[in-house]
Amino acid sequence: MRPEPRARGLLAAILLLGVLLSALWPAARLWLGVTDMGIWFADSYAVLAAIDATNLGYDIEQSNALDLLSRPHVYSDWWLALGWLGLSRDDNFLVGGTWVLAFLVATWLTLRPRGTAEAVGFSLLAVSPPVLLAINRANNDLVIFALLALSGWAMTCRPKRGWLGTLAGIVVATGLKIYPAVAVLVFLLLRSPRARMVAGLAAALAITIVFASIAPAIARASVPAPETIHTFGAAILLGKLGWDGLQATVIGIVIIAVGAALLVRLGLVPGLADPSPPEDRRVWFVLGAALLVGCFVAGMSYAYRVIFGLWLAPWLWLEMRQTAGFRRLGAQLGGWLLLALMWGDGLFCLFVNATMTPLSEERLQRLNHLWHWISQPFVWMLMMLLAGWLLVLVRETLQRSRPSA
């Protein structure tokens, strides 16, 4: 079943309309909690400020006076390669705009709705507050999204050797932001056991080399979890319970793994290893699920990281429409939890701004604290579901790889 041109046109129209309204009607964006930090494309500006500071001989790992918020450079030094193109802070609108455009095109090309209902549903996620936050700030996760979109495209369009293009995209993305390394799980979808083995070994070697080259960035990549809205990660809840650092990461992994195993036992998460659904939807789902779960247990990030949740929607939609029983129930639960992840914080901000403002800083912090206690169990449930689907995929792939199979 191919994407309908009318549905894809509708997706493009709603996506562009959402971005334009966000730009032309900043008050509405602020009501959803999407702050602009006083400038469009603040995060691309930070990267360019690091380039300018390097050219002047400054230590970019310390507070950078050239940045609007004096932020240190916490990313990989691979980003400094933009300086080879002669780019500086004066080019921020060009750089940030290019990142946004690449993300919008990648979103349109990968979601591929097959009907009006799908187009509307996908659009609702694509104009959600985390997406608008990423666009407003021109966060470099937009670049990672576009790179991994190319990776997924290579795997779906070139069945025999496409994994080479997939690996190339993952390697570059990992060198830029570290966390895309978990995207190598997509190689589990390769049908040939030999191809899976070769791709796995090549990925392990390549990622090891990349990690060695960006070791300083790995050490400085941790971000403290603030008591604020539009954040994402296991550290939010675990920090409230008194755990942080490596201890929180280990505890988070254990909790997610136990929850995923229980969901597998209940039969809520089958189907991902089934080759019958369209291959592209399974590829995008595995990429999105691996990235979300990996980032969630690794610590804390701002909510723009959940843009990868967009890739969950097509496969979940198909599961809800074409399956039955517990398998369909699991997909329905995942779909509603995904909607809550993408819109929950924004709707909370809208409610507070419409009914309670003005607020003192102390009361606002109390409300944020309360909302985290209410919302985090739903986020954890979604991560357990995603981990459960990935667990079933790993298990069934290993079973298919046995010689007796």
Buried (B, 14 or more C-beta within 10 A) or exposed (E): EEBBEEBBEBBBEBBEEBBEBBBEEBEEBEBBBBBBEEEBBBBBBBBBBBBBBBEEEBEBBEEBEBBBEEBBBBBBBBBBEBBEEEBBBEBBEEBBBBBBEBBBEBBBBBBBBBBEEBBBBBBBBBBBBBBBBBBBBBBBBBBBBBBBBBBBBBBBEEEEEBBBBBBBBBBBBBBBBBBBBBBBBBBBBBEEBEBBEBBBEBBEEBBEEBBEEBEEBEEEBBBEBEBBBBBBBBBBBBBBEEBBEEEBBEBBBEBBBEBBBEBBEEEBBBBBBBEEBBBBBBBBBBBBBBBBBBBBBBBBBBBBBBBBBBBBBBBBBBBBEEBEEBBBBBBBBBBEBBBBBBBBBBBBBBEBBEEEEEEEEEEBBEBBEEBBEEBBEBBBBBBBBBBBBBBBBBEBBEEEBEEEE
